[in-house]
Amino acid sequence: MPDLLIEIGTEELPASACREIIEQVPGVAAEALKSLRLDAGAPTVWVSPRRYATMIPGLPGERPGRVMTMRGPAAKAAFDDVGAPTKAALGFARGQGVDADALEVREQDGREFVFVDIDEPATAATDLVPELAEALITGVRFSKTMRWGDGKGLRFSRPVRWIVAKLDGETIAFERFGLTAGATSNGHRFLGGPVEITSPDTYLDQLRASGVIADHQERRQTIVEGLDAAAAAVGCTWSDPGGKLEEVLHLVEHPSVITGAIKEANLRLPERVLITAMQSHQRYFPLARADGSLYPAFLAVQNGDPAHADLITRGNEGVLDARLQDAVFSFDRDRDAGLADLDSRLDSIVFHQRLGTMADKRERLVGGVQALAKAAAVSGADAAHAEAAARLAKADQGAVLVAEFSDLEGFVAAQYAREEGHPEEVATAIDEQYLPAGARTPVPGSVAGAVLAAAEKIDNLAGAFLVNEAPTGSKDPYGLRRAAQGLVRILLDRAWDVSTMDLLSEAVTRLRGQGAELVLSDEDGLEQLRGFFADRVAYQLGEEGVGHDATAAAAGADLGSVLATVTWARALDAARNEQQFAAARTAHTRLVKLAARFEDASSDYVSAGDSHEDALAEAIDSAVPAIADARTRRDPAAALDAAGALAGFVDGFLVDVMVNSDDAAERGRRQALVRRAADALGNVADFTKVAGGD
C-alpha cells in the first residue's frame, strides 16, 4: 500500500506553534483517518520553521463501500390512509437521494418507521486526500492565531503558502483555502529554492539538499553535535540554563554553530549577568572551563550560509557587545546609587493598581516573614536573616539593571547586598526569594531563603485572589499556580507544620491594613484560596503517584496544614488494602449515609441501659481522644488503628439494632450515636471519598 505525504508550507512559525504542531498533529491525523474509515499506519510529523509535513504509511488504495441504513419518520406519519407517501416521507426520500418507492416499513423498538438502504460505493484514497489535508490545517489548536486564507475567516498561527500532497509517486492536486496543492515545496529561504518532491520516501533527502533539515529530531541532533564539537574545540562545555535549545530548534532550518568572543571590558560583570544577556535576548549558549568558571566566549546557532560564518560571527559579537555595554553602564549606575537609594524608589513604583506600591509590598513581605517564622518555629539567626532579607528583597525593582534584564530580579539585590557588606545569609535569601521557578526546579537551600520565598508567594496569592484576579482556565498571568505549587514544595521540603489558611488570612489582614482596594470579602477570597490550594496539594500528591481519592479523604479530615494533609494522604494510600482501613471505610460510609437521613438529629447521648448502645458509646468515647492524640502527633497509623477498632463496634451496632426505631427516645439516642461515630471516623479521613467504599 502506498505512503502519503502532506506538507503544509507557511510563513515562519513561532517556536511555540511548532511545539503545538508536534504535540497535536499525529492525533489530528489519526482522528481524520478514523473518520474517513481509512486503515493506515501511525502518522509521523516533521516540523521546521516554514513547514510541517505529515507522513502516513500504508494508506489503502480505496475506502471500502458499505450499506447505510437510514431511518425516517414513523410509518403512521409517512403514509396516509390510502398508503400514499406524505410530505414527510417524500422529504425524507428526497434527502436520501431516492424515490419514495424505495422506502420500506420496518419495526424498531416496538414501533414502525420507514427505512431506506443507501449503497455507499468504494472511494479512491486519492479522492479523500483533500479532506485529510484540510483536517491537518483546521484541526490544530494554537494558543495564538491570525486570520488568513480566501476570505472564510480561517485562523492559523501564520499564513499558509503552499501544500504538497504525494501518494507514493503520484501528485494529488486539489484546491483548498485559495491554494492549489501539488508537488512543489520550498527549500531554505536563502540557501535553496523550489523543490519538486518526488515521493514521501525522498522528501527528507530532497529538502536536505535544498538547505532544510525538515525532521526536527534530526535537526536537534545536528545542533547538539555542533554545540558539543564547538565547545570541545576550546576545551570547554556548553550549558543552557535558560532552556533556549528548544526555542532555537524551531528558529533554524539549516543549523550550524559559530563561536563568538566576549570583550574583556565586559567581563567585570557578574557571570549571571553575562549569561542572562547571552540567553534572554540572543539565545546564545555560555561556555564553562573545567573548573566551572565562565569562558569569555559564547556559542550561537545560525541559519545562514556557513560559508559566511566569519561575517555572521562578527555580527553576533557586535550585538552581544552592545547589550553588555548597556549592562555595564546600568550596573555601575546602580552601584553608585546604593541599596538605600534604590529602595527609596519603591514608593514611586506601582506593584498593582489596587494593592499599592512596591514599598507597600516590601512592608507586607516583612510582616509575612515574621508571621511565618513564628508559625514554623524559625528563630534566632535564621529568623533575623529572613527579616533583613525581606527589607532589602525588592530594592532591585528600582535598579536600572533589572529594568533592562527582568530575569535578574532578586539576584541583583543579592549582589548589591553582598557588595555593601550584608551577611551572606541575607544575600542568599534575597537571591532565593523567587524559588522554585518551576515544578522541577530547586527550592530555596537556606532556611532564611525558604521563609522569604514562602512569604512572597503567600502575599502574591492573597493579593491576587482578593482583587478577584484568580487564574481562569488556561490563563494565569501572575503565575499563581506556580506560586502555590512552589509554596507547597517549600513547606514539604522544610517539614513546616503550619496552617496555610491562617497565613493567607494574616496576609489579607495586612493588605486591608494598608488600605488595599480589595474586591472580594475576606470570606469569599479565602474560600476560593482554600479550594485553589487544595488543588495544588492534590497535584503534588498526584505527581508522587498518590491516588486522588486518598488525597480527598485526607483533605476531608481538615488537618490544618499541607504537611499533615500530605503525610495523611500518603498513609491512607498505602493502607487502602489493609483490613482496618477497609473496615473504617465501610463503617464511615454507612454512618454518613444514615446520618444524612436525619440531619436535624442531636449528637447528645444519654445512656438508657441498652447494652448495644452503651457498647458503641464506650467505643466512641475511647476512640475520640485516641484519634485527637494521633492528629496532634501527626500519626496517621495510630489514627487508623483507632478508626479500625471503632469500626468493629459500628458494624455490630448496625447489625444488632434498628437505628430508626419506632420509639422516639430510642431513635434519638441511636441517631446521636450514629452522628458521633461518623464525626469520630471523619476526623481520621473522609472515607466516603475513597474508591471501593460501600
Protein Blocks (a to p, Z undefined) as FASTA:
>chain_A
ZZdddddddddddfklmmmmmmmmmmmmmmmmmmnopacddddddddfkbccdddehiaf
bdcddddddddddfklmpcfkopacfklmmmmmmnopafklpccddeehiacdddddddd
dddfklmmmmmmmmmmmmpccfbdcdedjhnopacfbdcfbdcddehjbccdddeehiac
dfbdcddfklmccdddfbfklmmmmmmmnopafblklmmmmmmmmmmmmmmmnopacddf
kopmmmmmmmcfbdcdddddddfklmmpcfklmmmmmmmmnopacdddfkopacfbdddd
dfbdfklmmmmmmmmmmmmmmmmmmmmmmmmmmmmnommlmmmmmmmpcfbfklopfklm
mmmmmmmmmmmmmmnopghjllmmmmmmmmmmmmmmmpfklmmmmmlgojlmmmmmmmno
pafklmmmmmmmmpcfbfkbccdfbfklmmmmmmmmmmmmmmmmmnopacehjbcfkomm
mmmmmmmmmmmmnopacdfklmmmmmmmmmmmnopacfbdfklmmmmmmmmmmmmmmmmm
mmnopafklmmmmmmnonopaklmmmmmmmmmmmmmpmklmmmmmmmmmmmmmmmmmmmb
cfbdcdehiaklmmmmmmmmmmmmmmmmmmmnopaklmmmmmmmmmmmmmmmmmmpcfka
cblklmmmmmmmmmmmmmmmmmmocfklpghiZZ
